[in-house]
Amino acid sequence: MPKNRMIYALLCSALLVCSSTACNYEQRVQQSDYDYGSRKAGDPKTLGSKMYGTTTSNPHQHDNAFFEYSNTLSNKVTALNGIASANVMLTDKNAYVGIVLDWTAVGARGAGGNREQLNGGQPEDAYNTSRVSPLEDNRLLVRPYQSYFSVNDHNELSPELKQTIAKRIRELAPMVQEVHISANMDFVNQLNDYAVESWGGRPLTPHVDAFNTLVKHQFIGGMEMPKPIKSKKTP
């Protein structure tokens, strides 16, 4: 083979290898929990039936008889890329998941839009501690300022992210009928209060009615929002 044709053949082979490697890398990223936004064909996160949200026709699906905090499931969800913290509550019917995002994975917010928290550091941003309200409770898991990130409407979370979380929940809790997931600030902070109660060895039974009010408000448009377990600081 002439020398110039040999060089050409070697260059073509190298390009094919590089192209294949880049393609494989791209596929691995899209299929991992670093990417919740690609929605490419063949992505395992998009395969199979929908595992989150309303999947039954029971009008009383959110009338839970009891609820409990699951440390195991909370840790499993928190371990996913893109999630800074998660609290998972199990009931006689459902699993409810409150998540806080850290933007270490792309596409976690499916509908776009601006971040809710202001952590910029520019003089006009609320990161300036002089602009933080003295009434803000620093015990909250997620806050408007100097905090990890929330998403007000659970419908704005990536379907891939919710499907990934629901799969992880159902692997360990296969009897769960529905998995409901939100990153709403108020919802997350309420679930965190319940988790703190559980960590302290205090029963959650007295809070069942408030919990049902909370999940109905968040997932089926209930008009009432329960009061937090801990009141905000007073001046």
N, C-alpha and C positions, 0 to 999 in steps of 0.2 A: 504494500500500500504506500503511495507517495506520502512524503512527510507532511505536506499541508493537509491532505485528507485525513491523516492519522490525528493531527492536532484538532481538526474540526470535529472528528468523532469523539475525542476525549472531552472537548468542551461541551458537546451535546449531552454526553453522559453525565458530566458534572452538573449541568443545568437541571437535568431530570432528577438527579439525586437531591439537589437543593430544593427543587420544587416539591418533590415528594415529602421531604423532611418538613418543609414549611407547612404543607397541607396537613401532615400528620399532627404537627404541633397545634395548628389551628383547630383541628378536630378534637384533640385532647382538651384544649382550653374550653371549647364550646360544650363538651360533654361533662366537664368538671363543675364543681360548685364555685368556680371563679366567675362563671358567666351565666347569668339568668336572663339574658336578653337576646340571644341569637335566634332562637326559634327555628333553627335550620332542620331540614328533613333528616331523620335518622338520629337526632339528638335524643338520647334515652330519657331525658327529662320531659319530653313531649309525648312519649309513647304510652299507650294504655289508657284506661278510663280515668276520668277526673276523680281525684281522691280528697279534695278539699271543698269546703263550702257546703251549701245545701244540696244534699244528694237523696233526701227522702221527702215524702209529701206529708209528713206528720206536722199538723199545725201546732202541736205542743212540744216540738223537738227541743225547745230551750227551757221547758219547765223541768229543771233538773231536781232530782230528789236529794242529791248530795253532791259535794265536790271536794276534791283533795289535790294537794300539790304533789307533783311527781318530780322528785329530784333527778331521777335517772333520765327521764324524757327531756327535762329542762337542759341537762348537760349535753345530751345528744344533739339537740337543736342548736345550742350555743356553739357547739364545735364546728358548725357549718361556716364556711367562708362568707363574709358579708354580714354576719350577725354578731353584734357585740355582746348581747345578753338575751336570754329567753326564759320565760316562765311558762310552764305547762300545767294546766289544771285538767284533771280527769273527773268526769261525772258518770252517772249510771248510763248515760247515752253517748256523750261527746267528749272530745278533747278541745280545749281552748288554749290558744298559744298567743302570748304577747311577746313581740320581738322588738329589739332596738337595733338599728342598722349602724354599721361603721364604714360603709362604702369601700370595703376591701374586695368586693366583687362587683362586677359591672352588671347593669341592667336590673338591679334589685327593685327599683321603682319603675314599674312598667309603663306608666302614663306620662313620664317626664315631669317637668315643672321644677320649681326652685326648692332648695332644701328649706325645711321649716326652721331649723336651728341657725342662729347667727354666731359663728365661731371665727369670724374673719380676722379681726385685729385692726381693721381700719378704724380711724377715730370715730366715724359715724356708726360703727357696728356695735351691737349689743354685747360683744365680747368685753367691752370696756366695763370693768367691775363697778364703776361709779354709777352705771345705768341699770344695774341689777336691782330689782325691787327688794326692799328689806322684808317684804312679806313672802318672798319665795322660800319654799321649804327645801333646804339643801339635802333632806333625806330622800327626795324623789329620785327615782331611777333615771328618768329623762326629764329635762327642763328646756325652756325656750333658749337658754343661753349656756355656753360652756358645757356642752353635753353631746353625747352621741345622738343619733338622728331618728326622728319619728316621721311617719307618713299618716296624715290625718284620716284619709279614706282607705279602708282596706282593699277596695276595688282598684286602687292605684298601684298596689304591689304586683310585682311580676308574677304571672301565672306559673312560670318555671320555678320561681322561688317557693311559692305556696305548694306546688306539687312535690318539690323536693322535701320540704318540711313534712308534708302529710305522709309521704312514703316512709320517712324515718319514724314518724309516730306510729303508723300502722304496723311496721315491722315488729315493734315491741308491745303494741297494744292492739292486737287484731280484732278485738271485740268492739272497738270504738265504731259507732255508727257514722258520725260526722266529725270532721276536723275543721275548726274555724280559727283563722289566723288574722291578726291585726298588729299594726305598728302605731296605732293611734296613741297619742301621748297620755290622755286620760285613762284609756283602757289599760295600757301598759303599767301605769303607776298604781292603778287599783289592784291589778293582779300581783304586782310586787308587794303591796301591803298584805295581801292574803298569804303570799309566800313567807313574808316575815313573821306573820302570826304562826304559820306552820313550823318554821324554824324554831320559834320560841316554845314549841310544845303546846300551843293554845289551840283548842278545837275550832274548826271552821263551820261547824253546824249552825251557830247563831247568825252566820252571814249568808245562808243559802238564798233567802229571799232577795237580799241586796245583790248577790251574785247573778241571780236570774234576771233581775232588772238591768244589770250592767250588760249582760251578753245580748239581751233583747234590744237594748239601746244601740249597741254596736253593730249587730248583724241583721236585724230585721226592722230597723227604724223605730224602735220604741221611743216614746217621747220623754220618759223619765230617766234621770241619771242619779244613781245612789250617791249618798254622801261618802267621802273618803273615811276610812277607819280613823286616820289621824287628821285632825284639823290643822290648817295652816297656822304658822306662827303669827302671833298678834304683836303689834308694835309695843 
